[in-house]
Amino acid sequence: MRLSFEDFESLCEELGFTTYPRAIGNPRQQFIYTPEEAYAGFNEWNGNHSCFISTQGYDNLGYDAHGKQLPSVIQYGLTFFDFDHDTKPENAYADAWNLSRYLEEHDICHWVQYSGSKGYHLFIVHKPTRFKFNHQDGSADSLRRIVNQTQTELKILLSSNTLDVQTTGDPKRLCRFPFTRHVNRHGEVSLRHCMPLTKEMLSSGHDNIVAQSHRPRMTGDYLIGQKKLTLKELIETLSISVKREDVELRPVNRTELEIDVDTSLGQFIASLEVRCPGVVNELKTLNPYHKARVHTAMFAKTLGIDIDTFDSLWVELANAQGYVDVHNTEYRRKQLESLFFNDAYHTNANCTTLKRDRCCIGEACPKYIHEFPKRKRIIRKWSKKA
């Protein structure tokens, strides 16, 4: 299905993709500054590649030490929930519908989308709010923590077992753009389209939605509920408990790494799992958290593995697991050089740091410490100078 530019603009306006610059991807990301750029990109990719768009707009784009463009401000306008089930997509449908009905009871504006494959997406539409998003002063982690606790509390409240926890707590998340063909991570094109659902379509059942996704039509009226609240107002309205936490334990990923244990890569991963099962747990996802990548590289450095050997091991792992950014060779190399060629980085992180960096699986780890060790308080007494 091909949208006209007028339909594309009206759809973005209705669904909340309104502020620019923002990112689009196939899945490789790039920042765009106008709706025309987004429309041109999707027209080029649709039918051959995935078509992703960022859930938020950005501001104050700058560059880090490696030349990567990053925002320092987020225009937060959508809270994204990704429901997915490999074998029973009807379970994902049920969870998305339950959350939709709960939000509708509170008249909170949202919309639901069929992914075109095995899942459903739900977006809470907010009044866009500017948030500082800096990795140096902690504002980025603070916003992640607030978003994660909001999503997690709703997951627990409604027993939403199909909510993908790897997508929670990520304000910069990308999502599939409506009315584009579904293409999986292996490049296989589906006959179905990613499709936003009206309230009537949502209540019609999973099988009927799948049937309509082969030939979708843009009908409008996708929003359910009237109240467009800020993120803070949403938390207050739903009485969500948001508190500062020094530790964020991660759920155990039950999948296995697709590698041969007798290879150099297999032996390296086995050694890393002895050191920290939480880091290996993050490596099992399709897009491992940044700090998990850093701790993996640091472990290799402490073993005496050189940068070229580690880079080849990482590429082997990335290809085996299907990491979405394995093609970012130049940027990955710059990041590795900042670790391997800097004498300030010479030891592995301790458990306190791993907990803080979302690389701890809690009691599933044999080394897990329930409480942070209390530091001994030293009181200095200065004698008078003779």
WOKAJO-V31417 format. One record per backbone hydrogen bond with DSSP energy under -1.0 kcal/mol. CO is the residue of the C=O (numbers start at 0). NH is the residue of the N-H. E is the energy in kcal/mol with one decimal. If there is no record, write none. Layout:
CO,NH,E / CO,NH,E
This chain:
3,7,-2.6 / 4,8,-2.6 / 5,9,-2.2 / 6,10,-2.4 / 7,11,-2.3 / 8,12,-2.2 / 9,13,-2.1 / 10,14,-2.5 / 11,15,-1.6 / 11,16,-1.7 / 15,17,-1.4 / 20,57,-3.6 / 21,31,-3.0 / 22,53,-2.8 / 23,29,-2.1 / 24,51,-2.9 / 29,23,-2.3 / 31,21,-1.8 / 33,37,-1.4 / 34,38,-2.7 / 35,39,-2.3 / 36,40,-2.2 / 37,41,-2.3 / 38,42,-2.1 / 39,43,-1.7 / 40,44,-2.0 / 41,45,-2.8 / 44,47,-2.6 / 44,48,-2.7 / 50,176,-2.7 / 51,24,-1.9 / 52,174,-2.6 / 56,74,-3.0 / 58,71,-1.3 / 58,72,-1.4 / 61,69,-2.7 / 63,66,-1.8 / 67,63,-2.2 / 69,61,-3.3 / 71,132,-3.1 / 72,58,-1.9 / 73,75,-1.1 / 73,130,-2.5 / 74,56,-1.5 / 75,128,-1.9 / 76,125,-3.0 / 78,123,-2.4 / 80,121,-2.3 / 81,163,-3.2 / 82,119,-2.2 / 87,90,-1.9 / 88,92,-2.2 / 89,93,-2.0 / 90,94,-2.0 / 91,95,-2.3 / 92,96,-2.5 / 93,97,-2.4 / 94,98,-2.2 / 95,99,-2.2 / 96,100,-2.5 / 97,101,-2.1 / 98,102,-2.5 / 99,103,-2.4 / 100,104,-1.8 / 102,107,-2.5 / 103,106,-1.5 / 106,226,-3.0 / 108,124,-2.0 / 109,223,-3.2 / 110,122,-2.7 / 111,196,-2.7 / 112,120,-3.2 / 113,194,-2.4 / 117,84,-1.7 / 118,114,-2.4 / 119,82,-3.1 / 120,112,-3.1 / 121,80,-2.6 / 122,110,-1.9 / 123,78,-1.8 / 128,75,-2.8 / 130,73,-2.8 / 133,139,-2.0 / 137,141,-2.1 / 138,142,-1.9 / 139,143,-2.2 / 140,144,-2.3 / 141,145,-2.0 / 142,146,-2.5 / 143,147,-2.7 / 144,148,-2.3 / 145,149,-1.9 / 146,150,-2.5 / 147,151,-2.8 / 148,152,-2.3 / 149,153,-1.6 / 150,154,-2.1 / 151,155,-2.5 / 152,156,-2.6 / 153,157,-2.0 / 154,159,-2.3 / 158,160,-1.7 / 159,162,-1.4 / 161,83,-2.5 / 163,166,-1.6 / 169,172,-1.5 / 172,54,-2.7 / 174,52,-2.7 / 179,193,-2.8 / 181,189,-3.3 / 183,186,-2.0 / 187,183,-2.1 / 191,181,-2.2 / 193,178,-2.9 / 194,113,-3.0 / 197,201,-2.6 / 198,202,-1.5 / 200,203,-1.2 / 204,208,-1.8 / 205,209,-2.4 / 206,210,-2.0 / 207,211,-1.9 / 208,212,-1.4 / 212,192,-1.4 / 223,109,-2.0 / 226,108,-2.9 / 229,233,-2.4 / 230,234,-2.1 / 231,235,-2.1 / 232,236,-2.7 / 233,237,-2.4 / 234,239,-2.4 / 256,258,-1.9 / 259,262,-1.6 / 262,266,-2.3 / 263,267,-2.1 / 264,268,-2.6 / 265,269,-2.1 / 266,270,-2.1 / 267,271,-2.4 / 268,272,-2.3 / 269,273,-1.4 / 270,274,-1.8 / 271,275,-3.5 / 275,279,-1.3 / 276,280,-2.1 / 277,281,-1.4 / 278,282,-1.5 / 281,284,-1.5 / 285,323,-1.6 / 288,292,-1.5 / 289,293,-2.0 / 290,294,-2.5 / 291,295,-1.8 / 292,296,-2.3 / 293,297,-2.5 / 294,298,-1.9 / 295,299,-1.8 / 296,300,-2.2 / 297,301,-2.3 / 298,302,-1.2 / 299,304,-2.3 / 300,303,-1.4 / 305,309,-2.4 / 306,310,-2.4 / 307,311,-2.0 / 308,312,-2.1 / 309,313,-2.9 / 310,314,-2.3 / 311,315,-2.0 / 312,316,-2.3 / 313,317,-3.2 / 314,318,-2.5 / 315,319,-2.0 / 316,320,-2.4 / 317,321,-1.6 / 317,322,-2.1 / 322,325,-1.1 / 324,327,-1.9 / 326,328,-2.5 / 327,331,-2.2 / 328,332,-2.2 / 329,333,-1.8 / 330,334,-1.9 / 331,335,-2.4 / 332,336,-2.4 / 333,337,-1.6 / 335,339,-3.3 / 336,340,-2.0 / 341,344,-1.6 / 349,353,-2.2 / 350,354,-2.4 / 351,355,-2.0 / 352,356,-2.0 / 353,358,-2.7 / 354,247,-1.1 / 354,357,-1.5 / 359,249,-3.3 / 360,363,-1.3 / 361,364,-2.1 / 364,367,-1.7
